[in-house]
């Protein structure tokens, strides 16, 4: 029994030499058995290399195994019953279960274990403890060590509780992967498999403690164990060094192997060095120099330009990968290499995988990304999660439509849309409401449509009701839940649906997705088997089962087998094991990635690990130790290619944030001072130089046996200008260049080369349509938006029935008016109480209050406080009873809103009563409609001989004061927002409502009071509110009421006639003082103050005439078909601010032709002059 160490530099040919010797020996001794032991991810690659080297192209007495597969072989040879193996998903299920059971015994981690990711972190920590042979009792020792760190102490105590319960659960039931090696070591001698087997270990950089036991058995039972390790031939293999040294990992491994050999009583042979041969770098001297000098002290410098090492700086990761893709195509086409001769490695596969896919697929490069990805985002898995969550949430809206939007429920998208609109508008929540026959309707929904929605509801309920009832049964076990879920999937024919999608993806050329859909059903069924097999008899609540299922699904992964032999391998710097390659592209040489941030986080932080590293139990390497290890992996990766090494980094992220090159870039440039950085533009084209020259005498290579023309095409090599009409090398990738050129052409900077490229795309049957659409987008201008009179009449008719609000909408933006009133686009109705709903309830409550006054024959000004309060309370209750289908009673928050509405209404009716009591006016009418008045001149206008404008509307309140020869008219409009009359906005057509109401009220009053002249007294907005007032010292209740009344006074325009002002507020009859109820105050000389909003009767008349003219103008423009996208801006106000259509109208000031319609603001005197000129 002997241990032989095979040492040598990277690229010295150690593996090749030992493989050849092993094959030769196996041929000379066909009765002997040979074992090559490699890491799990290297087994297939090693088998391939050995088969290629073997003269018979087959292995008869040579096995290639990993430690895990060796353990299985030992169990197989030893016979007997082996406990079932618990894989990663099963571990998560067990951790989830024991965490639920032990939650009463947990401190800090008790509340954390429900958070997403914690089960995975705990499972990883337990696996680490098992790999490093840490017993639960040893955690207690670590806990004592952490007495001065209470949080760490609590975490260790909690981990000990879960770890002990985990091991107790598994004992006599299951075996984990970490325990397999230990069990195999105990049965190694019994199996007899290892006796007489010569063992070669290759590809290892170190061994975990759990592997040590099996290594001892190999050393004790096998005649010879040979271990290949990478070590500089200038190093002393038996002298241990600090972790900062490049080869400290190898030296530590040598020390461990010698210790294990002595423990096994095995002879230790002198080490054997492999050096002096041609090696990997025989045709790449600069790569040989890199291997000898990288990360060494006192390193030398390469005096010449390194012909085999290249350094690129790209604008961003996508440009980086696109240039890599171009270069790979060049290596294949020009040099005749195979795709399998090239590999791409990065320190951050997660960031780069999408850019790799995009760039390589654009260029048609076959590639394989060496990774497994989680299944959580697969629609089938999301469907399962959503179905269970829907039952857990008792069919609440978000959970139901999360399920329906997965696309596997059996409902068409249109059916789901109709169902969702109804549910949102009417607040359907809970399974019981889904079981009811729906009869309620929202605005715009017909009765027949409700019946159609009921059919969809019944269809949906028919697929899920039985499933929901069964899941909610008491005393269900894990097996019961899983069987119910399986039957649900079977009933929905999910396996068939997934098979159809697999076919669709395969036909569409989406091989990766096709393979994922081929595996996903089996992966989920395997998880179901584990749930039933591991925890089947456990009784859980549905919520606990959901957590268990989530833990299992979060661990499930899809592994993709390389689809073909000739492809580019894309992998990770540490995990991926590369075979013999000619070129390596190392992408992402950026700070933060090289070295990779090693912060592990998880249950134990890096600070915790640093504190515990000298304790009685060894754990995985700390972040600092991992940084040193990364250097060794960098060394192994960079010395892997035999011909070309390309190092690339990005200057910014995809989002534009600046990035810095990694320290390694400077390190390599110090080794190679003449190495220049090639900068790449965003599209991947080089800035400088245009392309790298070929070395003199270089000829395209070709694999043996191929004709000389193989691998070469008639296209020009990369970097050579394209001839006119020549097809682009990568049409899909050149679209970026086309876009860039279109952008320049739109700015008048097009060049001839771009024009040739654009012409080729226009001639291409595949790309013509896309190229034209891209050109249209590049030269986008504001489209024509005039409908024409004929279309306008088809939309609106010859008689334009409009409200003043609608005309104001048109004045604000003609296109928004067209969308709302022409196309009748509406926002989706939602079961909620918005600010607009508050205004509606207040308006309706005030109207109901006035109705009760009229029914009971009461006068507003004479109401007693108790009666006023009682009527206000009753009015609100009556309005909210059916408002929005009981939305106001749906939550406690909305119940509070009811109380707030009542409070505001009570304050409002008090203030309105006080305002009436201050003057001589009486309410003449509430909610006065003039929509049916066909002969009312104020609201009916002839626009042309055939076209008319008819205004509709309801005046909130009109107050009247009768005199002998005239009747004074006051118009009030209630507002829940902070509205104020703005005459500049009125001039531009944005605030016409009050004057329209005044004109209608004046004409109606003259009809009601024949022989009397109707005179405008004022037009006002009243804001419904209950203001909060700060108390003042020595202020009585009456003074406070007066301050509140002043806060609540109306705003608008008042007649400047002193007699009318006195009628509105008797306190001003003497033309002195300031009003508490109208916006008027007098100076000491009895003149109106500047702050008074008062105008003469002539100005009221001018306003009326101007508004009539503006109404005709706006109505005429609507019927002429104007629908221009022309939102206004007046000072700080913009039409787009609260417009519901701003997400769909396409308004963008960056596009030629689009601009805000900036309206002029006027001073008061200027405004009246402009009004006079208009009328």
Order of alpha helices (4+ residues) and beta strands (2+ residues): beta-alpha-beta-alpha-beta-alpha-beta-alpha-alpha-alpha-alpha-beta-alpha-beta-alpha-beta-alpha-beta-beta-alpha-beta-alpha-beta-alpha-beta-beta-alpha-alpha-alpha-alpha-alpha-alpha-alpha-alpha-alpha-beta-beta-beta-alpha-alpha-beta-alpha-beta-beta-alpha-alpha-alpha-alpha-beta-alpha-alpha-alpha-alpha-alpha-beta-beta-beta-beta-beta-alpha-alpha-beta-alpha-beta-alpha-beta-alpha-beta-beta-beta-alpha
